[in-house]
Amino acid sequence: MEKTEMYKAPDISVHNGNVNFKSVRDAGYGQAFLRAGYGKNNIDQRYVANAEACRNLGIPVMIYWFSYALTVEMAEKEAEYAIAQAAKYWERCPIAFDLEYDTVRYAATRGVNINKALATDMAIAFLKKVEEKGYAPVLYFNRDYQLKYFDLNKISHSIPEVKHWYARYTSVLSSTELENADVWQYTSTGRISGVSGNVDLNKVYYDLFAGAEVKESEAESKACNLYIKSFQAACNKDGYKDAKGRELDEDGRDGTNTQYVRKKIALKTKQAGSSWNVGSTGALVEWWQRRLNDVLGADLEVDGKFGKDTRAATLMFQKKYGLAPDGIAGYNSIQAVFYN
């Protein structure tokens, strides 16, 4: 059987560190899979930053939840956790159930044997909940799990619209494997621009994002920038006011009031001789550090203290984007991170 590859997509989690999704997109990977979390509502530490970046850059996303469920009821709750995270950014998108070897090992330490019947029933519970809420159900598995843990016929009978995300690290799939694979995770050692080190890569054979919708209407989506919105929230937290002494509306729009406040901001270090000591502090510095991590793939500690490392990363950012390299996060530098 032959299938036409529609596109390739990386799947990303905290284990990939700070990802520059603009570079990922510009390298030809216009879609992404994001781990939203795992187990009992543990949110992936990079999910919010990753989701905001994809949302702002117009990158369609499938999210997945790594299961540590021991019962059908727990699997259903995990679906609810995944849906809650997806719903922050998308009205509809694919959501995948990810049960792997670590799930089985964890269950054994709790006295639970995950056999084929239990794994199948947990998958059905998770995916039914996803479908009920208007999201597209996807099952992740490899060849071993297809044989030992998932009754694919039973799952497909219960959820006819389920799609298969098949993992096997090889150069070619057999015709039978390819027939069952809507998405093929073909390597765990891919290399792409924007991601440091190895990354899982997937070949997609169907319109994974048909019917997917962002949280707002298209017009609102274009007008609302989540980076600006989080900037406005940080300004309010640090006590900045507009020309009339009011807090900023956290609307994600770089309007007159936001620009007024932006002109008042100059995040920087304090120079003592040849040393650079901590200068500016607060929520805005934390916001700036997060954005530098996202854009540059840096590894700054997000501590709200503008010291020598933050200054060095600021200089790097300014040089990269053709700004005056003064090491100060001011009006133009802040504007630049709104859109990169």
C-alpha positions as CSV (number, residue, x, y, z in Angstrom):
1,M,0.0,0.0,0.0
2,E,1.2,3.5,-0.8
3,K,0.4,6.6,1.1
4,T,1.1,10.2,0.4
5,E,3.1,12.1,3.0
6,M,1.4,15.5,3.6
7,Y,4.0,16.9,5.8
8,K,6.5,16.3,8.7
9,A,6.1,17.5,12.2
10,P,8.3,17.4,15.4
11,D,6.9,16.4,18.7
12,I,8.1,18.6,21.5
13,S,8.2,18.5,25.3
14,V,10.3,19.9,28.1
15,H,13.0,17.4,27.2
16,N,13.7,19.5,24.1
17,G,14.5,22.6,26.2
18,N,13.8,26.0,24.8
19,V,12.5,25.7,21.2
20,N,12.6,28.5,18.7
21,F,9.3,27.8,16.9
22,K,9.8,30.5,14.3
23,S,13.0,28.8,13.2
24,V,11.2,25.4,13.2
25,R,8.4,26.9,11.1
26,D,10.8,28.7,8.7
27,A,12.7,25.4,8.3
28,G,9.5,23.9,6.7
29,Y,7.9,22.3,9.8
30,G,4.6,24.2,9.8
31,Q,2.9,21.9,12.3
32,A,3.9,20.6,15.7
33,F,2.9,18.0,18.4
34,L,3.2,19.2,22.0
35,R,3.2,17.3,25.2
36,A,0.6,19.1,27.4
37,G,1.3,17.0,30.5
38,Y,1.4,13.7,32.2
39,G,-0.4,11.7,35.0
40,K,-2.5,13.5,37.5
41,N,-2.7,17.0,36.0
42,N,1.1,17.6,35.8
43,I,1.6,20.2,33.1
44,D,4.7,19.9,30.9
45,Q,7.0,22.6,32.2
46,R,7.4,24.0,28.6
47,Y,3.8,23.6,27.5
48,V,2.6,27.1,28.0
49,A,5.6,28.7,26.3
50,N,5.4,26.2,23.5
51,A,1.7,26.6,23.0
52,E,1.8,30.4,23.1
53,A,4.6,30.4,20.5
54,C,2.7,28.0,18.2
55,R,-0.5,30.0,18.7
56,N,1.1,33.3,17.9
57,L,3.0,32.0,14.9
58,G,0.0,30.2,13.4
59,I,1.4,26.7,13.8
60,P,-1.4,24.1,14.1
61,V,-0.8,21.8,17.0
62,M,-1.7,18.3,18.2
63,I,-1.3,17.8,21.9
64,Y,-0.6,14.6,23.7
65,W,-0.9,13.4,27.3
66,F,1.5,10.9,28.8
67,S,-0.6,8.5,30.8
68,Y,0.1,7.2,34.3
69,A,-3.5,5.9,34.7
70,L,-4.1,2.8,36.7
71,T,-7.9,2.6,36.1
72,V,-10.4,3.5,33.4
73,E,-11.6,6.3,35.7
74,M,-8.1,7.7,35.9
75,A,-7.7,7.6,32.2
76,E,-10.9,9.6,31.8
77,K,-9.6,12.2,34.2
78,E,-6.4,12.5,32.2
79,A,-8.5,13.2,29.2
80,E,-10.1,16.0,31.1
81,Y,-6.7,17.4,32.1
82,A,-5.6,17.3,28.4
83,I,-8.8,19.0,27.2
84,A,-8.4,21.8,29.7
85,Q,-4.9,22.5,28.5
86,A,-5.9,22.4,24.8
87,A,-8.9,24.6,25.4
88,K,-6.7,27.5,26.6
89,Y,-5.6,27.9,23.0
90,W,-7.7,25.9,20.6
91,E,-11.4,25.2,20.3
92,R,-10.6,22.0,18.4
93,C,-7.4,20.1,17.8
94,P,-6.2,16.5,17.9
95,I,-5.4,15.1,21.3
96,A,-3.4,11.9,21.6
97,F,-3.4,9.2,24.4
98,D,0.2,8.2,25.1
99,L,0.7,5.1,27.2
100,E,4.2,3.6,27.2
101,Y,6.6,1.3,29.0
102,D,7.1,3.8,31.8
103,T,3.3,3.7,32.4
104,V,3.4,0.0,32.8
105,R,6.5,0.1,35.1
106,Y,4.8,2.8,37.3
107,A,1.6,0.8,37.6
108,A,3.6,-2.3,38.7
109,T,5.1,-0.3,41.6
110,R,1.5,0.4,42.6
111,G,0.4,-3.3,42.4
112,V,-1.4,-2.9,39.1
113,N,-0.8,-5.1,36.1
114,I,-1.6,-3.2,32.9
115,N,-2.7,-6.0,30.5
116,K,-4.2,-5.8,27.1
117,A,-7.8,-5.5,28.4
118,L,-7.0,-2.7,30.8
119,A,-4.8,-0.7,28.4
120,T,-7.5,-1.0,25.7
121,D,-10.3,0.1,28.1
122,M,-8.2,3.0,29.4
123,A,-7.5,4.1,25.8
124,I,-11.2,4.0,24.9
125,A,-12.2,6.0,28.0
126,F,-9.6,8.7,27.3
127,L,-10.4,8.9,23.6
128,K,-14.2,8.9,24.0
129,K,-13.9,11.8,26.4
130,V,-11.7,13.7,23.9
131,E,-14.3,13.1,21.1
132,E,-17.2,14.1,23.3
133,K,-15.7,17.5,23.8
134,G,-15.2,18.1,20.1
135,Y,-11.5,17.2,19.8
136,A,-10.0,14.7,17.4
137,P,-9.0,11.4,19.1
138,V,-5.5,10.0,18.4
139,L,-3.9,6.8,19.8
140,Y,-0.1,6.6,20.1
141,F,1.5,3.1,20.0
142,N,4.4,1.1,18.7
143,R,4.5,-2.4,17.2
144,D,5.0,-4.0,20.6
145,Y,2.1,-2.2,22.1
146,Q,-0.1,-3.1,19.2
147,L,0.6,-6.7,19.9
148,K,0.6,-6.7,23.7
149,Y,-1.5,-3.8,25.0
150,F,-4.0,-2.4,22.5
151,D,-6.9,-4.2,20.8
152,L,-7.1,-1.9,17.8
153,N,-10.3,-3.5,16.5
154,K,-12.1,-2.9,19.7
155,I,-10.8,0.7,20.0
156,S,-11.8,1.5,16.4
157,H,-15.2,-0.1,16.9
158,S,-15.8,2.1,20.0
159,I,-14.3,5.2,18.4
160,P,-14.6,4.9,14.6
161,E,-12.9,8.3,14.0
162,V,-9.8,7.4,16.0
163,K,-6.5,8.0,14.2
164,H,-3.3,6.0,14.7
165,W,0.0,7.5,15.6
166,Y,2.5,4.7,15.1
167,A,6.1,4.7,16.3
168,R,8.8,2.7,14.7
169,Y,12.3,3.9,14.1
170,T,13.1,2.4,10.7
171,S,13.6,3.6,7.1
172,V,10.6,1.7,5.7
173,L,7.3,0.4,7.0
174,S,5.7,-2.8,5.8
175,S,2.5,-2.4,3.8
176,T,0.5,-3.6,6.8
177,E,2.1,-1.2,9.2
178,L,1.7,1.7,6.8
179,E,-2.0,0.8,6.3
180,N,-2.5,1.2,10.0
181,A,-0.4,4.4,10.4
182,D,-2.1,7.8,10.0
183,V,1.0,9.3,11.5
184,W,4.4,7.6,11.6
185,Q,7.0,8.6,14.2
186,Y,10.0,7.5,12.2
187,T,12.9,8.7,14.3
188,S,13.9,9.9,17.7
189,T,17.2,11.4,16.5
190,G,16.0,14.0,14.1
191,R,17.8,17.3,13.8
192,I,16.0,20.5,12.8
193,S,16.6,24.3,13.0
194,G,15.2,25.8,16.2
195,V,15.7,22.6,18.3
196,S,18.9,21.8,20.1
197,G,19.8,18.2,20.0
198,N,17.7,15.3,18.9
199,V,14.0,15.6,18.3
200,D,11.2,13.1,17.4
201,L,10.0,13.5,13.9
202,N,6.7,12.3,12.3
203,K,5.4,11.8,8.8
204,V,1.7,12.7,8.6
205,Y,-0.5,11.0,6.0
206,Y,-3.9,12.7,6.5
207,D,-5.3,16.1,7.2
208,L,-4.6,16.0,10.9
209,F,-5.9,19.5,11.5
210,A,-9.1,19.4,9.5
211,G,-11.7,21.2,11.7
212,A,-9.1,22.5,14.1
213,E,-9.9,26.0,15.4
214,V,-8.0,28.5,17.5
215,K,-9.6,29.8,20.6
216,E,-10.8,33.0,19.1
217,S,-12.1,34.0,15.7
218,E,-9.6,34.6,12.9
219,A,-9.9,38.4,13.3
220,E,-9.4,38.3,17.0
221,S,-6.6,35.8,16.7
222,K,-4.7,38.2,14.4
223,A,-5.4,41.2,16.7
224,C,-4.5,39.4,20.0
225,N,-0.8,38.6,20.6
226,L,-0.2,36.5,23.6
227,Y,3.3,37.9,24.0
228,I,1.9,41.4,24.3
229,K,-0.8,40.1,26.6
230,S,1.7,38.6,29.0
231,F,3.8,41.8,28.8
232,Q,0.7,43.8,29.8
233,A,0.1,41.5,32.7
234,A,3.8,41.9,33.9
235,C,3.5,45.7,33.6
236,N,0.4,45.7,35.8
237,K,2.1,43.4,38.3
238,D,5.1,45.8,38.5
239,G,2.8,48.8,39.0
240,Y,3.1,50.6,35.6
241,K,0.2,52.9,34.7
242,D,-1.0,54.5,31.5
243,A,-1.2,58.2,30.9
244,K,-4.4,58.4,32.9
245,G,-3.0,56.4,35.8
246,R,-4.8,53.2,34.9
247,E,-3.6,49.6,34.6
248,L,-3.2,48.3,31.1
249,D,-6.0,46.3,29.5
250,E,-4.6,42.8,29.1
251,D,-5.9,42.5,25.5
252,G,-2.8,41.5,23.6
253,R,-2.8,44.6,21.5
254,D,0.1,47.0,21.2
255,G,-2.2,50.1,21.4
256,T,-1.6,53.7,22.5
257,N,-1.6,52.9,26.2
258,T,0.7,49.9,25.9
259,Q,3.1,51.9,23.8
260,Y,3.0,54.7,26.4
261,V,4.1,52.3,29.1
262,R,6.6,50.7,26.9
263,K,8.4,54.0,26.5
264,K,8.9,54.2,30.2
265,I,10.7,50.8,30.5
266,A,14.4,50.3,30.4
267,L,15.4,47.0,31.9
268,K,19.1,46.9,32.6
269,T,22.0,46.0,34.8
270,K,24.0,48.2,37.1
271,Q,27.6,48.8,36.2
272,A,30.2,48.9,38.9
273,G,33.6,49.4,37.3
274,S,34.1,46.6,34.9
275,S,31.4,44.4,36.6
276,W,27.7,44.2,35.7
277,N,25.5,43.7,38.8
278,V,21.8,43.1,39.1
279,G,19.8,46.2,38.2
280,S,16.2,45.9,37.3
281,T,14.0,43.4,39.0
282,G,10.4,42.2,38.9
283,A,7.8,40.6,36.8
284,L,8.9,42.4,33.6
285,V,12.4,41.0,34.0
286,E,10.9,37.5,34.3
287,W,8.9,38.1,31.2
288,W,11.9,39.3,29.3
289,Q,14.0,36.3,30.4
290,R,11.3,33.9,29.3
291,R,11.1,35.6,25.9
292,L,14.9,35.5,25.5
293,N,14.8,31.8,26.3
294,D,12.1,31.2,23.7
295,V,13.6,33.3,20.9
296,L,17.3,32.5,21.4
297,G,17.0,29.0,22.8
298,A,18.9,30.4,25.8
299,D,18.9,28.9,29.2
300,L,18.5,31.9,31.5
301,E,17.3,31.4,35.0
302,V,13.9,33.1,35.1
303,D,14.5,34.8,38.5
304,G,13.3,38.4,37.8
305,K,16.9,39.8,38.2
306,F,18.5,41.6,35.4
307,G,22.2,40.6,35.8
308,K,25.2,40.0,33.6
309,D,23.8,36.8,32.0
310,T,20.5,38.5,31.1
311,R,22.5,41.5,29.7
312,A,24.6,39.1,27.6
313,A,21.5,37.4,26.2
314,T,19.9,40.8,25.5
315,L,23.0,41.9,23.5
316,M,22.8,38.6,21.6
317,F,19.2,39.2,20.8
318,Q,19.8,42.8,19.7
319,K,22.6,41.9,17.4
320,K,20.6,39.0,15.9
321,Y,17.6,41.3,15.0
322,G,19.6,44.4,14.0
323,L,18.9,46.5,17.0
324,A,21.2,49.0,18.7
325,P,23.3,46.6,21.0
326,D,23.2,48.5,24.3
327,G,22.2,45.5,26.5
328,I,19.0,47.4,27.7
329,A,15.5,46.0,27.2
330,G,13.7,49.1,26.1
331,Y,11.0,50.2,23.6
332,N,12.4,48.8,20.4
333,S,13.8,45.5,21.9
334,I,10.5,44.8,23.6
335,Q,8.6,45.4,20.4
336,A,10.9,43.0,18.6
337,V,10.1,40.1,21.0
338,F,6.4,40.7,20.5
339,Y,6.8,39.4,17.0
340,N,9.6,36.8,17.1
